[in-house]
């Protein structure tokens, strides 16, 4: 796969994201303008923002670009009432997608049944939104825990299983992605997708994930319905590569 091919695929699968504490309405306006992009570049898949900015983003974007927002983020609280309130706010404001954090600390403590019940309730409450479950793979201490988290999310009916919030010391890694993609493939759920998020800043980085996804799920999965990248800085490098420049960002996923 050439860098240009990888850049075009990554653009089509990009959740352009801003989840900083200091985000303002001006931040979201700028994000939405970047999501649409200049004529000829092509749009991103979605814009991901805090729940309070969903209505603004939805009004600013064409229908073809989805709006996503986060719940129990980034802490992964097991407080179901809180998550249901946030999901209601997100749905009511017009979002199409929601990213929810799996209660990974509870999973680490061995409270699998509580996590499973939580995810089941969240899935019920989020329909018909696209549900992405963030497992916070960098905080899970073994491949077995990453696999457990992925299976729990898939069994609950998640549309995507996502690596990271991007708010921890370790975010997306190829090692975690390999485990997650294997579990998605082994599940037999032909519509389940994978999202790599956190620390992916270059087309070289993105290409490595694209190649892993193609190996595990087939080349037909390299589309926004099955594959996403959660990033903000990645778009800079995509645009550089599409303009005929070398990939500028430092590779960070190995």
Secondary structure, 3 states (H helix, E strand, C coil): CCHHHHHHHHHHCEEEECCCCCCCHHHHHHHHHHHHCCCCCCCCCEEEECHHHHHHHHHHCCCCCEEEEEECCCCCCCCHHHHHHHHHHHHHCCCCEEEEECCHHHHHCCCHHHHHHHHHHHHHHHCCCEEEEECCHHHCCCHHHHHHHHHHHHHHCCCEEECCCCCCCCCCCHHHHHHHHHHHHHHCCCCCEEEEECCCCCHHHHHHHHHHHHHHHCHHHCCCCCEEEEECCHHHHHHHHHCCCCCCCCCCCC
